[in-house]
């Protein structure tokens, strides 16, 4: 309880590999510095919950990698094997929460939202 944490993900679109490579380099850096005894990194690792996921869409990455950058268009590797665009496939939980608050079903004393959602 109260322990800070951070969660870094990359590769929602398998054909966008920069974030993936940066997280892999961050992992490598943190491991090397931890083993070297860097006090800032040791403190960070021991006192923080760290979640690092370099590739959310490994099958999209694999598809784009096999075709090569010169043969792939902007969309190659964007979707999973099942045809899902992970970057745009999140459930709309906001509407459920806001509807609950509007109907006074929520136990929150302060509303979670204050800007009306336009119909469009």
C-alpha positions in Angstrom: 0.0 0.0 0.0 1.4 3.4 -1.0 4.3 1.9 -2.9 4.9 3.9 -6.1 4.8 2.1 -9.4 5.0 2.7 -13.0 4.0 0.7 -16.1 5.6 1.2 -19.5 4.3 -0.6 -22.6 5.3 -0.4 -26.2 4.6 -2.1 -29.5 0.8 -1.9 -29.6 1.4 -1.5 -33.3 3.9 -4.1 -34.2 5.3 -2.1 -37.0 6.3 0.8 -34.6 9.4 -0.6 -33.1 11.1 2.4 -31.5 9.3 2.2 -28.2 10.0 -1.6 -28.1 13.7 -1.0 -28.5 13.7 1.8 -26.0 12.1 -0.3 -23.3 14.5 -3.2 -24.0 17.4 -0.7 -23.6 15.8 0.6 -20.4 15.7 -2.9 -19.1 19.3 -3.5 -20.0 20.4 -0.2 -18.4 18.5 -0.9 -15.2 19.9 -4.4 -14.8 23.5 -3.3 -15.5 23.3 -0.3 -13.1 21.6 -2.4 -10.4 24.4 -5.0 -10.6 27.0 -2.2 -10.6 25.5 -0.9 -7.4 24.2 2.5 -8.7 22.4 3.8 -5.6 19.6 5.6 -7.5 18.8 2.5 -9.6 19.1 0.1 -6.6 16.7 2.4 -4.7 14.3 2.6 -7.7 14.2 -1.1 -8.2 13.8 -2.0 -4.5 11.2 0.6 -3.6 9.1 0.8 -6.8 6.8 -1.7 -8.5 8.1 -1.7 -12.1 6.2 -3.2 -15.0 7.9 -3.2 -18.4 6.3 -4.7 -21.5 8.3 -4.1 -24.7 5.8 -5.7 -27.1 2.1 -5.7 -26.6 1.6 -7.0 -30.1 4.3 -9.5 -30.8 2.5 -11.2 -33.7 2.1 -7.8 -35.5 5.8 -7.2 -34.9 6.7 -10.6 -36.3 4.5 -10.0 -39.4 6.1 -6.6 -40.1 9.6 -7.9 -39.4 9.3 -10.8 -41.9 8.1 -8.5 -44.7 10.9 -6.0 -44.0 10.6 -2.2 -43.9 11.0 -1.7 -47.6 8.1 -4.0 -48.4 5.7 -3.0 -45.6 3.1 -0.2 -45.8 2.0 1.9 -42.9 -0.5 -0.8 -41.8 1.6 -4.0 -41.9 1.9 -5.3 -38.4 -0.5 -2.8 -37.0 -3.1 -5.4 -36.1 -2.8 -8.7 -34.2 -3.2 -12.1 -35.8 -6.9 -11.8 -34.8 -7.3 -8.5 -36.6 -7.5 -6.3 -33.5 -5.9 -2.9 -33.3 -4.7 -3.0 -29.7 -4.1 0.7 -29.7 -7.8 1.5 -30.4 -9.5 -1.5 -28.8 -10.2 -0.4 -25.2 -13.6 -0.8 -23.6 -15.5 2.4 -23.0 -15.5 2.2 -19.2 -15.8 6.0 -18.8 -19.4 6.0 -20.0 -20.4 3.3 -17.5 -18.8 5.2 -14.7 -20.3 8.6 -15.7 -23.7 7.1 -16.1 -23.5 5.5 -12.7 -22.6 8.9 -11.2 -25.4 10.6 -13.1 -27.9 8.1 -11.7 -26.5 8.6 -8.2 -25.4 4.9 -8.0 -21.8 5.8 -7.2 -20.7 6.2 -3.6 -18.2 8.9 -4.6 -18.8 12.2 -2.8 -17.1 14.2 -5.6 -18.0 13.4 -9.3 -15.2 11.8 -11.3 -16.0 14.0 -14.3 -17.2 17.6 -14.7 -17.0 18.2 -18.4 -20.1 17.1 -20.3 -19.5 14.6 -23.1 -20.8 15.9 -26.4 -23.3 13.7 -28.2 -21.1 13.6 -31.3 
